[in-house]
């Protein structure tokens, strides 16, 4: 009996990587028996449950390699179960990004690279006796594996769904972040708008205050201007009045008046009589008691008081030294100081040596002997 060449052992899935297809176990680096097998092709576990695409569904149509393919499917199921258990235990944990090899592609490539069972020594009889059973088992395994692979509630699908949920969670987080940023922008915009409105309001108020202050200042300036104009006008009027008064006084200083406004001439100068020790030394102006006596001309009152037979007397000295005596007064209004022409200095009376109320006026040039008052008054323009 010829010895059978042992079937090559399928590589473990953990020896595969995701860096692309690699040579199957039948490739021995130049062995002629396995030359030309080529790299493995990608195998999709869900091929049994979907419509075949361009002949890639080769699980049930292999060249009698049912035993090898059943082992392959079983290995994939174990790997899927282990992965499902790990995913089931990690369902309640936060999703962690993982990197897994393409198991389906590796299994597909492995199945394509396996040698035909009929070509193995001593296996031809076994395949001829149990070919139908193996095919049936392969079909059953394929049928059993297809729903498992296509089951949307399996661990891989749940992992995908979990990943999708994680992605949707990321999308929800991004949407929440966008809403928060929008709200922050809106609040910042509202705050800036409020600050701008507040600044505008403050500027308006400040402008109103400044306008009111300017208006008040203008009003005060206008009031001050009017007051200054009024004061200037008042001063001008006062100056004009004083000037007019000065002119009047100047005219009065040049003019002479009668000592009383209403009178009757009685005893004249030089008249003889038993009432006087000598001839009469002045001119009498008879008038009721209390009649105002005026200054004949401007001058200075040098004496005022009781004078014996003259009664109450006021002596007015003119600027040229002439003395005017106002005698027999009932009262004296001014007793000292300067007076102007026409100022009331006393009142008519009957004091001293008299027979009735009258004013006795004497004129004494240079304070000497008396002269006739009437010619002197007329010479100085007095209307007597």
C-alpha positions in Angstrom: 0.0 0.0 0.0 1.4 3.3 -1.1 1.8 6.0 1.6 -0.5 8.9 1.3 1.0 12.4 1.2 -0.4 14.2 4.2 -2.7 17.1 3.4 -1.3 20.5 4.0 -2.4 22.2 7.2 -4.4 25.3 6.8 -2.8 28.4 8.3 -4.3 30.0 11.3 -6.3 33.1 10.8 -4.0 34.9 13.2 -1.1 34.4 10.9 -2.9 36.4 8.2 -2.6 40.2 8.0 -4.4 42.9 6.2 -1.5 43.7 3.9 -3.1 42.0 1.0 -3.4 38.4 -0.4 -0.6 35.9 0.3 0.4 32.6 -1.2 -1.6 29.7 0.2 -0.2 26.7 2.0 0.0 24.8 -1.3 2.7 27.3 -2.5 6.1 25.9 -1.6 8.3 28.4 -3.2 8.7 26.7 -6.6 7.1 23.3 -6.0 5.8 22.1 -9.3 2.8 20.4 -7.9 1.4 23.6 -6.5 2.8 26.0 -8.9 0.3 28.2 -10.7 -2.3 28.0 -7.8 -1.8 31.7 -7.4 -2.8 33.9 -4.5 -6.1 33.4 -2.6 -9.2 35.3 -3.6 -11.5 37.2 -1.3 -14.4 35.2 0.1 -17.7 36.7 1.3 -19.5 34.6 3.9 -22.8 36.0 2.8 -22.5 34.7 -0.7 -24.8 31.8 0.0 -27.7 34.2 0.9 -27.4 36.6 -2.0 -27.4 36.3 -5.7 -24.0 35.1 -7.1 -22.0 37.8 -8.8 -20.0 36.7 -11.8 -19.1 33.2 -10.6 -17.5 34.2 -7.3 -19.9 31.9 -5.3 -17.6 28.9 -5.3 -18.3 27.3 -1.9 -20.8 24.7 -3.2 -19.2 24.3 -6.6 -15.7 23.3 -5.7 -14.1 20.3 -7.4 -15.1 17.9 -4.7 -13.2 19.6 -1.9 -16.2 19.4 0.5 -14.2 18.3 3.5 -11.7 21.1 3.3 -14.4 23.7 2.8 -16.5 22.4 5.7 -13.4 22.7 7.9 -12.9 26.2 6.6 -16.5 27.2 7.3 -16.3 25.7 10.8 -13.1 27.7 11.5 -14.8 30.9 10.3 -17.8 30.1 12.6 -15.4 29.7 15.6 -13.7 32.9 14.8 -17.1 34.7 14.4 -18.3 33.1 17.7 -15.2 34.2 19.6 -15.5 37.7 18.1 -19.2 37.8 18.9 -18.5 36.9 22.5 -15.9 39.6 22.8 -18.2 42.1 21.2 -21.1 41.0 23.4 -19.0 41.6 26.5 -18.0 45.0 25.2 -21.4 46.2 24.2 -21.9 48.2 27.4 -18.4 49.8 27.1 -17.6 52.9 25.1 -16.7 52.2 21.5 -13.0 51.8 20.9 -11.5 52.0 17.4 -10.1 48.6 16.5 -8.3 47.2 13.5 -9.3 43.6 12.4 -8.0 41.6 9.5 -10.3 40.9 6.6 -11.2 37.3 7.7 -13.7 36.8 4.9 -11.2 37.7 2.3 -8.6 35.5 3.9 -10.9 32.5 4.1 -11.9 33.0 0.5 -8.3 33.2 -0.6 -7.5 30.1 1.5 -10.3 28.1 -0.1 -9.3 29.0 -3.6 -5.7 28.0 -2.9 -6.4 24.6 -1.5 -5.6 21.6 -3.8 -8.4 19.5 -5.2 -9.2 16.6 -2.9 -9.3 14.1 -5.8 -5.7 14.8 -6.6 -4.6 13.8 -3.1 -3.2 10.2 -2.8 -5.5 7.8 -1.0 -8.4 10.2 -0.7 -10.0 9.5 -4.0 -11.9 6.5 -2.6 -13.1 8.3 0.4 -14.4 11.1 -1.7 -16.1 8.7 -4.1 -17.9 6.9 -1.1 -18.9 9.9 0.8 -19.0 12.5 -1.9 -22.7 12.9 -1.8 -22.7 13.0 1.9 -19.8 15.5 2.0 -21.5 17.6 -0.6 -24.7 17.5 1.4 -22.8 18.4 4.5 -21.1 21.2 2.6 -24.4 22.4 1.3 -25.8 22.2 4.8 -22.8 24.0 6.2 -23.1 26.6 3.5 -26.8 26.9 4.1 -26.2 27.2 7.9 -23.4 29.6 7.5 -25.2 31.8 5.0 -28.1 32.8 7.4 -25.6 33.3 10.2 -23.5 35.6 8.0 -26.6 37.3 6.6 -28.3 37.6 10.0 -28.5 41.2 10.8 -28.7 40.6 14.5 -25.3 38.7 14.6 -22.3 40.0 16.5 -20.7 41.5 13.4 -23.9 43.3 12.4 -24.4 44.5 16.0 -20.8 45.7 16.0 -21.5 47.6 12.7 -24.7 48.9 14.1 -22.8 49.9 17.3 -20.3 51.6 15.1 -23.1 53.3 13.2 -24.7 54.3 16.5 -21.3 55.6 17.6 -21.1 57.5 14.3 -24.6 58.9 14.8 -23.6 59.8 18.4 -20.6 61.7 17.0 -23.0 63.4 14.6 -25.3 64.3 17.4 -22.4 65.6 19.5 -21.3 67.7 16.5 -24.8 69.0 16.1 -25.0 69.8 19.8 -21.6 71.6 19.5 -22.9 73.5 16.5 -26.0 74.5 18.4 -23.9 75.6 21.4 -21.6 77.6 19.1 -24.6 79.2 17.4 -26.2 80.1 20.8 -22.9 81.5 21.9 -22.6 83.5 18.7 -26.2 84.7 19.1 -25.6 85.6 22.8 -22.4 87.4 21.9 -24.1 89.2 19.0 -27.0 90.1 21.4 -24.4 91.3 24.0 -22.6 93.3 21.4 -25.9 94.8 20.1 -26.9 95.6 23.6 -23.5 97.2 24.3 -23.8 99.2 21.0 -27.3 100.4 21.9 -26.1 101.3 25.4 -23.2 103.2 23.9 -25.5 104.9 21.5 -27.9 105.8 24.3 -25.0 107.1 26.5 -23.7 109.1 23.5 -27.2 110.5 23.0 -27.6 111.4 26.6 -24.1 112.9 26.7 -24.9 114.9 23.6 -28.2 116.1 25.2 -26.3 117.0 28.4 -23.7 118.9 26.4 -26.3 120.5 24.3 -28.2 121.6 27.4 -25.0 122.8 28.9 -24.1 124.7 25.7 -27.6 126.2 25.6 -27.4 127.2 29.3 -24.0 128.7 28.7 -25.4 130.6 25.7 -28.3 131.7 27.8 -26.0 132.8 30.5 -23.8 134.6 28.0 -26.9 136.3 26.5 -28.1 137.2 30.0 -24.7 138.6 30.9 -24.6 140.5 27.6 -28.0 142.0 28.3 -27.0 142.8 31.9 -23.8 144.4 30.6 -25.8 146.4 28.0 -28.3 147.5 30.7 -25.5 148.4 33.0 -23.7 150.3 30.3 -27.0 152.0 29.5 -27.6 152.8 33.1 -24.1 154.1 33.5 -24.5 156.1 30.3 -27.8 157.5 31.6 -26.3 158.2 35.0 -23.3 159.9 33.3 -25.7 161.9 31.1 -27.8 162.8 34.2 -24.7 163.9 36.1 -23.5 165.8 33.1 -26.9 167.5 32.8 -26.9 168.2 36.5 -23.5 169.6 36.3 -24.5 171.8 33.4 -27.6 172.9 35.3 -25.5 173.6 38.4 -23.1 175.5 36.2 -25.9 177.6 34.8 -27.3 178.0 38.3 -23.9 179.0 39.5 -23.9 181.8 37.0 -27.4 182.8 37.7 -29.0 184.6 40.7 -32.5 184.1 42.1 -34.8 186.0 44.4 -34.6 184.6 48.0 -38.4 183.9 48.1 -40.8 183.0 45.3 -43.8 184.9 46.5 -43.2 188.1 48.5 -44.0 191.8 49.1 -41.3 194.4 49.3 -41.6 196.4 52.5 -38.8 198.3 54.2 -36.0 199.1 51.8 -32.3 199.7 52.2 -31.4 203.1 54.1 -34.9 203.7 55.2 -35.1 205.6 58.5 -37.4 204.4 61.3 -37.8 204.3 65.0 -37.4 200.6 65.1 -33.8 200.7 64.1 -30.8 202.3 65.8 -29.7 203.6 62.4 -31.0 203.6 58.9 -32.3 200.2 57.5 -29.3 198.1 56.4 -31.1 195.6 54.1 -34.3 194.8 52.1 -37.4 193.2 53.7 -39.4 190.6 51.8 -42.8 190.1 53.6 -44.2 186.6 53.3 -46.2 184.2 55.4 -44.4 182.3 58.1 -42.9 179.1 56.9 -42.4 180.3 53.3 -39.2 178.6 51.9 -36.1 180.8 51.8 -33.7 179.9 49.0 -30.0 180.5 48.4 -29.7 183.4 46.1 -26.4 182.0 44.7 -24.2 179.0 45.3 -21.8 179.3 48.1 -21.0 178.0 51.6 -22.9 178.5 54.8 -20.4 179.9 57.3 -22.8 180.9 60.2 -26.2 179.7 61.4 -27.9 180.5 64.6 -29.4 183.1 66.9 -28.2 186.7 66.2 -30.0 189.0 68.8 -32.2 191.6 67.0 -31.7 189.6 63.7 -33.4 186.6 65.2 -32.4 183.3 63.6 -29.8 184.1 60.9 -27.9 182.2 58.2 -24.8 183.7 56.6 -24.1 182.4 53.1 -20.6 183.3 51.8 -20.2 183.4 48.0 -17.1 182.3 46.1 -16.1 186.0 45.6 -16.3 186.6 49.4 -19.6 188.4 49.5 -21.8 187.6 52.5 -25.6 187.2 52.3 -27.5 187.5 55.6 -30.9 185.7 55.8 -32.5 187.1 59.1 -35.7 186.6 61.3 -36.1 182.9 60.2 -38.6 180.7 61.9 -36.4 177.7 61.2 -33.1 176.8 59.6 -33.0 173.9 57.1 -29.3 174.0 56.4 -26.7 175.2 58.9 -23.4 174.4 57.1 -21.8 173.2 54.0 -22.0 174.1 50.4 -25.3 174.9 48.7 -26.4 175.7 45.2 -28.5 178.4 43.7 -32.2 177.7 44.6 -31.5 175.3 47.6 -33.9 175.8 50.5 -31.9 176.9 53.5 -34.6 178.1 55.9 -38.2 179.4 56.3 -39.7 182.8 56.8 -40.4 183.8 60.4 -40.7 186.7 62.9 -37.9 186.2 65.2 -35.8 189.0 66.7 -36.8 192.7 66.4 -39.8 192.6 64.0 -43.4 193.7 63.7 -44.4 190.7 61.5 -43.1 187.7 59.5 -40.7 188.7 56.8 -37.2 188.0 55.4 -34.5 190.6 56.1 -31.8 190.2 53.3 -28.4 192.0 53.6 -25.6 192.0 51.0 -22.1 192.6 52.4 -19.3 192.5 49.7 -16.0 191.1 51.1 -17.8 190.6 54.5 -17.8 194.4 54.9 -20.5 197.1 55.2 -23.9 196.4 53.7 -25.0 197.7 50.3 -28.5 197.9 48.7 -29.5 194.4 47.8 -31.9 195.3 45.0 -29.4 196.8 42.5 -27.0 194.0 43.3 -29.6 191.3 42.6 -30.6 193.0 39.4 -27.0 193.4 38.3 -26.5 189.6 38.7 -29.7 188.8 36.7 -32.1 188.1 39.5 -35.7 188.9 38.6 -36.8 191.2 41.6 
